[in-house]
Amino acid sequence: MLKATRVRDLLALAVLAAIVSWLLVRVLYGSLPPIPVYAGASLYPVALLEVVLAFMIRSRVGKREIGDGPRQLHPITAARAVALAKASALVGSAAAGVWVGFLLFLLPQRSFVQAASEDTSGVVVGAVGGIVLVAAALWLEHCCKTPEDPGEPAA
């Protein structure tokens, strides 16, 4: 049985990614290209897809429509959704950490470096996208849980 994704593991990954990216940006910022506003926007469609998938799976699980028949959620599909959720949570956490590392470097520089001021909006879009992806992934993972049988005591 798979264990639920732990938020503290995701936070640890985000902090590690933020530290590494902050160190790299400190050294390499002058040679990096400008960061467009849409740089981190690719995370949003994935998050939206996962939210839609979560509601579909939640509906089927709630109605106990799990099985091999027509109009039923195949167990392998649910397992694949859990794998997608776990992978997306890690990617979102790492992406959010990288963008936060950028942001930690850019915020103090904004007042006297024009490029830092211009790059901030793209970095914020990316950081929020990573956080949104993590939230969507955790929601999808939660929706894939099987409901407890009311006749059995909780373990």
trRosetta pair geometry for C-beta under 8 A, 3 or more apart (Angstrom, degrees):
i j d omega theta_ij theta_ji phi_ij phi_ji
2 82 6.3 134 65 153 159 140
2 86 7.7 -100 -178 -61 139 144
3 6 7.7 -5 134 -38 114 93
4 141 6.6 122 -143 145 79 127
4 142 8.0 44 -136 -85 120 66
5 9 7.0 -117 -175 61 72 122
5 10 6.7 54 158 -44 110 115
5 85 7.4 -139 -13 129 137 96
5 86 5.6 176 -69 -118 120 76
5 89 5.1 51 179 92 167 167
5 137 7.6 -2 38 129 164 107
5 138 6.5 -119 70 -105 123 81
5 141 5.9 -29 10 -177 112 179
6 9 4.4 87 75 1 97 105
6 10 7.2 -171 97 -5 54 83
7 10 5.5 -55 -152 39 40 112
7 11 6.2 41 150 -21 70 104
7 138 7.6 27 -84 -107 91 145
8 11 5.5 -49 -144 37 35 114
8 12 6.3 40 153 -23 64 102
9 12 5.6 -50 -147 33 32 113
9 13 6.5 33 152 -17 63 104
10 13 5.7 -53 -150 36 32 112
10 14 6.3 33 151 -19 65 106
10 89 5.9 -78 -98 163 128 100
10 90 7.3 -127 -110 -95 83 46
10 93 4.1 -137 -163 -97 85 146
10 134 6.1 118 -176 -145 145 129
11 14 5.6 -54 -146 37 33 113
11 15 6.3 32 155 -19 66 105
11 93 7.5 -98 -58 -149 24 121
12 15 5.9 -53 -146 36 30 110
12 16 6.3 29 155 -17 63 107
13 16 5.8 -57 -147 38 30 111
13 17 6.2 28 155 -16 66 108
13 90 6.6 -82 164 -146 174 71
13 93 4.7 66 86 126 120 125
13 94 5.7 -63 154 -72 113 73
13 97 6.5 -132 127 -26 65 150
14 17 5.8 -56 -145 40 29 110
14 18 6.2 32 154 -23 64 107
14 93 4.7 -100 -58 -177 92 81
14 94 7.1 -132 -90 -83 54 26
14 96 5.3 -23 -128 88 116 102
14 97 3.7 -172 -157 -68 51 103
14 100 7.0 50 174 25 99 140
14 130 7.9 136 -117 142 110 133
15 18 5.6 -53 -146 35 30 114
15 19 6.5 30 156 -19 64 104
15 97 6.5 -87 -17 -125 14 119
16 19 5.9 -54 -149 34 30 109
16 20 6.4 24 157 -13 65 109
16 97 6.7 9 65 -175 54 156
17 20 5.9 -58 -144 41 30 108
17 21 6.0 23 161 -14 67 111
17 93 7.5 145 9 133 141 70
17 94 4.8 151 -77 -151 153 61
17 95 7.8 -35 154 -25 160 11
17 96 7.7 98 81 75 138 56
17 97 2.8 97 73 105 112 131
17 98 5.0 -65 162 -51 113 67
17 100 7.9 89 98 47 94 99
17 101 6.6 -126 130 -22 65 128
18 21 6.1 -59 -140 42 25 104
18 22 6.0 29 159 -23 63 109
18 97 4.3 -106 -39 -167 76 77
18 98 7.2 -131 -84 -67 47 19
18 100 4.5 -35 -110 88 117 106
18 101 4.0 175 -156 -61 50 87
18 104 6.7 79 -178 -2 105 136
19 22 5.8 -55 -145 34 26 112
19 23 6.5 25 156 -17 62 106
19 101 6.7 -104 -10 -105 12 118
20 23 5.9 -57 -151 36 30 110
20 24 6.3 24 154 -14 65 109
20 98 8.0 -41 78 -102 94 74
20 101 6.9 -54 67 -107 51 164
21 24 5.6 -56 -143 42 34 109
21 25 5.9 34 158 -20 69 108
21 97 6.9 146 8 130 127 76
21 98 4.4 134 -66 -141 154 61
21 99 7.8 -10 121 -26 166 18
21 100 7.9 111 66 68 133 59
21 101 3.1 125 79 84 104 149
21 102 6.0 -53 146 -42 124 70
22 25 5.9 -54 -141 38 26 109
22 26 6.4 36 155 -27 61 103
22 101 3.9 -123 -42 -161 73 90
22 102 7.6 -137 -86 -52 59 25
22 104 5.1 -26 -105 77 123 123
22 105 5.5 170 -140 -48 73 101
23 26 5.8 -51 -153 26 29 116
23 27 6.9 14 155 -8 61 107
23 101 7.9 -49 10 -167 58 127
24 27 6.0 -66 -155 41 33 103
24 28 5.7 -15 166 19 73 120
24 101 7.8 48 41 141 91 137
25 28 6.3 -75 -122 58 26 83
25 29 5.1 52 178 -69 70 96
25 32 7.5 -23 -131 -20 75 151
25 101 6.4 156 2 135 128 95
25 102 5.6 152 -82 -109 158 61
25 105 4.5 -146 107 4 130 168
26 29 6.8 -7 -116 -17 11 111
26 105 6.0 -145 -67 -118 69 126
28 31 5.4 -70 -169 50 75 101
28 32 5.9 84 133 -43 93 99
29 32 5.7 -51 -147 17 36 116
29 105 6.7 -162 -75 148 138 141
29 116 7.9 13 -180 -82 138 93
32 35 7.6 6 140 -50 120 90
34 115 6.7 -125 -104 -149 85 96
34 118 6.5 -37 -147 115 114 123
34 119 6.3 -146 -157 -83 66 92
35 39 5.1 -53 -171 -22 84 158
35 102 7.5 86 -67 -178 165 150
35 119 4.2 74 37 -145 110 93
35 122 3.9 -171 131 86 97 143
35 123 6.0 49 118 -51 157 79
36 39 5.2 139 63 -46 71 88
36 122 5.4 127 98 -103 25 138
37 41 7.7 44 125 -41 67 120
37 121 5.2 -25 -109 118 92 110
37 122 4.8 -119 -98 -83 27 77
37 125 5.8 89 -179 -11 65 153
38 41 4.3 -44 -158 6 69 135
38 122 7.3 -42 24 -125 28 95
38 125 7.1 -67 -101 123 24 157
39 122 4.6 58 16 -178 117 115
39 123 7.8 -3 64 -72 132 42
39 125 7.0 122 50 78 74 115
39 126 5.7 -34 95 -62 94 120
40 43 5.9 -18 170 9 79 116
40 95 6.9 136 -141 170 107 117
40 99 6.0 23 -85 -88 151 142
40 122 6.9 134 5 173 93 69
40 123 7.6 79 -15 -138 133 24
40 125 5.0 161 58 109 105 80
40 126 2.3 167 -51 -100 151 70
40 127 7.1 29 145 -10 176 38
40 128 7.8 123 110 51 135 68
40 129 4.4 178 144 33 104 139
40 130 7.0 -61 -168 -31 128 86
41 44 5.6 -35 -170 12 62 118
41 125 6.0 -22 -65 155 78 125
41 126 7.8 -71 -33 -81 45 62
41 129 6.4 -153 -107 -84 25 148
42 45 6.9 -48 -164 30 46 102
42 46 7.2 40 148 -10 67 109
42 129 7.6 79 59 175 46 151
43 46 5.8 -64 -158 42 41 112
43 47 6.1 42 149 -23 74 109
43 92 6.5 114 -155 -111 127 84
43 95 6.2 171 -81 116 141 161
43 126 7.4 101 7 -146 131 56
43 129 3.5 117 64 160 125 111
43 130 6.0 -73 -149 -70 171 45
43 132 6.8 126 126 68 110 100
43 133 4.6 -84 -178 -46 108 130
44 47 5.6 -56 -146 37 32 112
44 48 6.3 33 157 -20 66 105
44 129 5.4 -80 -49 -125 78 101
44 132 6.5 19 -106 91 67 145
44 133 7.9 -103 -77 -61 30 90
45 48 5.5 -52 -146 37 35 113
45 49 6.3 39 154 -21 66 103
46 49 5.6 -51 -149 35 32 114
46 50 6.5 30 153 -17 64 106
46 88 6.5 -172 151 -130 120 121
46 133 6.0 23 91 -120 109 111
46 136 7.7 152 118 86 70 146
47 50 5.7 -57 -149 37 31 110
47 51 6.5 33 153 -21 65 104
47 88 7.9 151 -88 178 61 132
47 92 7.6 89 -80 -99 104 134
47 129 7.3 -154 -14 -163 136 68
47 132 4.7 24 -142 129 170 97
47 133 4.5 -112 -74 -93 105 58
47 135 7.5 41 -149 65 120 83
47 136 3.9 156 -155 0 78 154
47 137 7.8 -75 -115 -32 73 75
48 51 5.7 -53 -148 33 32 111
48 52 6.5 31 155 -16 65 105
48 136 7.5 -72 -45 -119 21 155
49 52 5.9 -57 -150 37 30 109
49 53 6.2 29 153 -16 65 110
50 53 5.5 -53 -142 41 33 113
50 54 6.1 41 154 -27 65 104
50 84 7.1 -167 -107 130 103 115
50 85 6.8 124 -151 -98 124 76
50 88 6.1 -168 -77 112 152 174
50 133 7.6 91 24 -149 145 64
50 136 4.2 106 84 148 122 113
50 137 5.9 -37 177 -79 162 53
50 139 7.4 118 134 69 102 97
50 140 4.6 -79 -179 -48 98 139
51 54 5.5 -49 -147 31 30 115
51 55 6.7 27 155 -15 62 102
51 136 5.0 -77 -53 -134 85 106
51 139 6.5 23 -110 87 70 140
51 140 7.5 -104 -80 -60 31 94
52 55 6.1 -57 -153 36 31 107
52 56 6.5 29 151 -17 64 107
53 56 5.7 -56 -148 38 33 112
53 57 6.2 27 157 -14 68 108
53 81 6.0 -170 154 -131 126 118
53 84 7.9 -13 106 90 163 146
53 140 6.0 25 90 -123 104 117
54 57 6.0 -58 -144 41 28 106
54 58 6.0 31 156 -23 65 110
54 136 7.3 -152 -17 -170 138 72
54 139 5.0 26 -148 124 168 94
54 140 4.1 -114 -78 -96 104 62
54 142 7.7 36 -152 61 121 81
54 143 4.2 133 -164 15 82 153
54 144 8.0 -83 -125 -36 72 78
55 58 5.5 -50 -139 36 30 114
55 59 6.4 36 158 -23 62 104
55 143 7.3 -87 -65 -131 25 159
56 59 5.9 -55 -154 31 28 112
56 60 6.7 20 153 -12 63 107
57 60 5.8 -58 -149 40 34 108
57 61 6.0 31 156 -17 70 109
57 73 6.4 100 -129 -129 70 153
57 78 6.4 126 -146 -112 123 84
57 81 5.9 162 -73 139 155 174
57 140 7.4 74 37 -154 140 73
57 143 5.0 109 87 131 107 113
57 144 5.7 -19 148 -86 147 68
58 61 5.9 -56 -141 40 28 108
58 62 6.0 31 158 -22 64 111
58 143 4.0 -73 -66 -149 94 112
59 62 5.8 -57 -146 36 25 112
59 63 6.4 9 160 -4 62 111
60 63 6.1 -66 -146 46 28 100
60 65 4.4 -94 -156 70 78 104
60 66 6.5 109 145 -66 101 70
60 72 7.2 122 -161 -158 119 45
60 73 4.0 104 139 -27 152 126
61 64 7.4 25 -177 -81 34 35
61 65 7.8 -85 -56 46 20 70
61 66 6.4 37 -106 -52 60 117
61 73 7.0 -42 -57 43 67 154
61 78 7.7 101 -75 -113 111 133
61 143 6.9 164 24 170 141 70
61 144 7.3 171 -58 -137 149 27
61 145 7.6 97 180 78 159 46
61 146 6.6 -141 -154 -116 115 48
61 147 6.5 142 155 -22 98 94
62 147 7.2 90 -107 -43 47 135
64 147 7.8 -77 -77 35 86 123
65 71 6.6 -67 -170 131 131 79
65 72 4.9 -147 168 -122 78 68
65 73 5.9 92 106 3 82 87
66 72 6.2 115 -146 -178 8 100
66 73 5.1 -37 -107 68 65 95
66 74 8.0 117 -161 -120 64 7
66 75 6.3 70 178 -73 104 76
66 78 7.0 -2 -131 -32 115 145
66 146 7.6 -50 -10 -113 169 101
67 72 4.3 -35 57 161 80 155
67 73 7.7 78 23 61 45 52
67 74 7.5 -44 104 -105 24 47
67 75 7.7 23 -100 -32 21 90
68 72 6.8 9 44 80 15 135
68 74 6.4 56 -107 -115 50 86
69 72 4.6 74 64 2 76 132
73 77 5.8 -124 -173 74 76 126
73 78 5.9 73 149 -52 117 103
74 77 4.4 95 64 -2 87 105
74 78 7.4 -158 94 -4 49 82
75 78 5.5 -52 -152 35 40 112
75 79 6.4 41 151 -20 69 103
76 79 5.5 -52 -148 37 36 113
76 80 6.3 38 152 -20 66 103
77 80 5.7 -52 -148 36 31 111
77 81 6.4 35 151 -21 63 104
78 81 5.5 -52 -149 33 33 114
78 82 6.6 36 151 -20 64 101
78 144 5.2 145 -170 -151 91 100
79 82 5.7 -50 -151 32 34 112
79 83 6.6 35 150 -18 64 103
80 83 5.5 -51 -149 36 36 113
80 84 6.3 40 150 -20 66 103
81 84 5.5 -50 -147 36 33 114
81 85 6.3 37 152 -22 65 105
81 140 6.1 -132 169 171 99 110
81 144 5.3 177 96 -87 114 132
82 85 5.5 -52 -147 35 32 114
82 86 6.4 31 155 -18 65 104
82 140 7.9 -175 -97 130 39 92
82 141 5.9 80 -134 -124 70 74
82 144 4.8 -155 -71 110 91 163
83 86 5.9 -52 -146 36 30 109
83 87 6.3 26 157 -14 64 109
84 87 6.0 -60 -147 41 28 107
84 88 6.0 25 157 -18 66 112
84 137 7.8 -141 126 -129 68 91
84 140 7.1 -61 94 132 99 150
85 88 5.8 -57 -141 40 26 109
85 89 6.3 32 157 -25 63 105
85 137 4.6 142 -161 -167 66 75
85 138 7.2 134 -179 -73 110 19
85 140 4.1 -159 -95 92 118 111
85 141 3.9 174 135 -58 148 84
85 144 6.9 -149 -1 0 149 136
86 89 5.8 -52 -149 30 29 113
86 90 6.8 25 154 -14 61 104
86 137 7.3 159 -57 176 13 118
86 141 6.6 93 -59 -92 67 127
87 90 5.9 -58 -156 37 33 109
87 91 6.3 28 152 -15 68 109
87 137 8.0 -138 69 -138 46 135
88 91 5.6 -54 -141 41 34 110
88 92 5.8 34 159 -19 68 109
88 133 5.8 -129 172 172 97 99
88 134 7.8 -178 131 -94 80 37
88 136 7.1 -63 136 90 139 95
88 137 3.9 -171 94 -93 106 126
88 140 7.6 46 54 42 139 141
89 92 5.9 -54 -141 40 25 110
89 93 6.2 27 157 -20 61 110
89 133 7.8 -177 -98 131 33 82
89 134 5.4 74 -140 -135 66 69
89 137 3.9 -160 -61 113 76 142
89 138 6.0 90 -103 -57 122 74
89 141 7.2 -11 -40 -25 135 137
90 93 5.8 -56 -145 37 27 111
90 94 6.3 23 158 -14 64 108
91 94 6.0 -58 -147 40 28 107
91 95 6.1 26 156 -18 65 110
91 133 6.8 -68 93 137 91 143
92 95 5.7 -55 -141 40 29 110
92 96 6.1 30 159 -19 65 107
92 129 7.9 -133 -136 131 88 63
92 130 4.8 145 -172 -165 65 61
92 131 7.1 152 168 -66 109 11
92 132 7.6 -129 -148 71 130 47
92 133 3.2 -163 -101 95 124 108
92 134 3.9 -165 111 -52 131 71
92 136 7.9 160 -74 45 160 90
92 137 6.1 -167 10 0 139 133
93 96 5.9 -52 -144 36 27 110
93 97 6.4 29 154 -19 61 107
93 130 6.9 135 -82 173 12 107
93 134 5.4 88 -62 -93 74 126
94 97 5.6 -56 -151 36 31 114
94 98 6.5 32 153 -20 65 103
94 130 7.7 -132 71 -145 40 127
95 98 5.7 -52 -148 34 33 111
95 99 6.4 25 156 -12 66 107
95 126 6.7 -123 166 175 99 92
95 129 7.0 -61 128 98 132 95
95 130 3.8 -166 95 -100 94 114
95 133 7.0 37 53 45 134 143
96 99 5.9 -59 -146 42 30 107
96 100 6.1 31 155 -20 66 109
96 126 8.0 176 -104 138 43 73
96 127 5.6 77 -145 -153 68 60
96 129 7.8 -163 -81 78 78 58
96 130 2.8 -169 -59 113 76 133
96 131 5.2 99 -111 -53 138 67
96 133 7.9 -159 -42 48 105 102
96 134 6.6 -41 -15 -20 142 128
97 100 5.7 -55 -142 37 29 110
97 101 6.4 35 155 -23 63 103
97 130 7.4 -139 2 159 51 159
98 101 5.7 -53 -154 32 30 114
98 102 6.7 32 148 -17 63 101
98 126 7.7 -67 90 144 94 129
98 130 7.8 160 41 -73 84 155
99 102 5.4 -47 -153 33 38 115
99 103 6.3 39 149 -21 66 105
99 123 5.4 158 -164 -168 87 72
99 124 7.8 148 166 -86 121 14
99 126 3.9 -172 -103 108 140 107
99 127 3.7 -155 113 -68 126 73
99 129 7.8 108 -24 48 165 92
99 130 6.0 -177 22 -3 128 134
100 103 5.3 -51 -145 37 36 115
100 104 6.3 42 153 -24 66 101
100 127 5.4 104 -62 -123 69 122
101 104 5.8 -49 -147 31 30 112
101 105 6.9 26 153 -13 60 104
102 105 5.9 -66 -161 38 32 107
102 106 6.0 20 153 -16 71 115
102 119 7.5 -109 169 142 119 120
102 123 4.6 -142 108 -131 124 128
102 126 7.7 34 45 72 142 137
102 127 8.0 -143 55 -56 103 108
103 106 5.6 -59 -136 41 32 107
103 107 6.1 39 167 -32 69 103
103 120 7.2 82 -123 -139 77 76
103 123 5.0 165 -71 140 81 129
103 124 6.8 93 -100 -75 125 64
103 127 6.0 -4 -29 -50 139 148
104 107 6.6 -38 -136 19 23 111
105 108 7.5 -78 -175 38 30 94
105 109 6.7 6 150 -5 66 126
105 116 7.9 -125 123 -129 79 115
106 109 5.6 -80 -150 48 37 109
106 110 6.3 60 157 -57 76 89
106 116 4.6 172 -149 -162 79 93
106 119 5.9 -130 -119 87 141 108
106 120 5.3 175 140 -88 139 82
106 123 6.1 161 15 21 154 164
107 110 6.0 -29 -154 -11 30 116
107 120 7.4 96 -81 -117 59 120
108 111 7.8 -52 176 15 41 100
109 112 6.9 -92 -168 58 54 75
109 113 4.4 -20 167 31 100 127
109 116 3.7 -163 106 -99 110 172
110 113 7.0 -68 -99 55 15 79
110 116 5.0 -127 -83 115 49 108
110 117 4.6 100 -152 -84 79 76
110 120 6.2 19 -97 -52 120 140
111 117 8.0 114 -58 -70 20 112
113 116 4.0 67 88 5 110 114
113 117 7.0 172 92 -12 60 83
114 117 5.7 -59 -156 35 35 112
114 118 6.4 28 152 -15 69 109
115 118 5.7 -58 -147 41 34 109
115 119 6.0 29 157 -19 69 111
116 119 5.9 -58 -140 39 28 108
116 120 6.7 49 156 -47 60 95
117 120 6.1 -37 -158 -2 29 118
118 121 7.7 -54 179 19 38 99
119 122 5.8 -64 -165 44 55 110
119 123 5.9 52 145 -23 83 110
120 123 5.6 -62 -148 39 32 112
120 124 6.2 33 157 -21 69 106
121 124 5.8 -53 -147 34 32 111
121 125 6.5 35 154 -20 64 104
122 125 5.7 -51 -149 34 33 113
122 126 6.5 32 153 -16 64 106
123 126 5.7 -56 -151 38 33 112
123 127 6.3 32 153 -20 67 106
124 127 5.7 -52 -143 37 32 110
124 128 6.2 28 159 -14 66 107
125 128 6.2 -58 -147 41 26 107
125 129 6.2 31 152 -24 62 111
126 129 5.5 -56 -146 35 30 116
126 130 6.5 32 156 -20 64 102
127 130 5.9 -52 -153 31 31 111
127 131 6.7 27 151 -14 63 106
128 131 5.7 -56 -150 39 35 111
128 132 6.1 37 152 -21 68 106
129 132 5.6 -53 -142 37 30 111
129 133 6.3 32 156 -21 64 105
130 133 5.7 -54 -148 35 30 111
130 134 6.6 31 153 -19 63 103
131 134 5.8 -51 -150 34 33 111
131 135 6.5 32 152 -17 65 105
132 135 5.7 -55 -149 37 32 112
132 136 6.3 31 154 -18 66 107
133 136 5.7 -54 -144 39 31 110
133 137 6.1 32 156 -20 65 108
134 137 5.7 -57 -146 38 29 111
134 138 6.3 26 157 -16 65 107
135 138 6.0 -56 -147 38 29 108
135 139 6.4 30 153 -19 63 108
136 139 5.6 -55 -148 37 31 113
136 140 6.3 33 153 -20 66 105
137 140 5.7 -51 -146 35 32 112
137 141 6.4 33 154 -18 64 105
138 141 5.6 -51 -146 37 33 113
138 142 6.3 36 153 -21 64 105
139 142 5.6 -54 -149 36 31 113
139 143 6.3 29 154 -19 65 107
140 143 5.8 -57 -146 36 30 110
140 144 6.6 30 155 -23 63 106
141 144 5.9 -59 -154 30 31 112
141 145 7.8 49 148 -38 59 89
142 145 6.1 -36 -170 -2 41 114
148 152 6.9 -130 179 68 86 100
148 154 6.4 -20 -143 -94 150 87
149 152 4.4 60 76 12 107 108
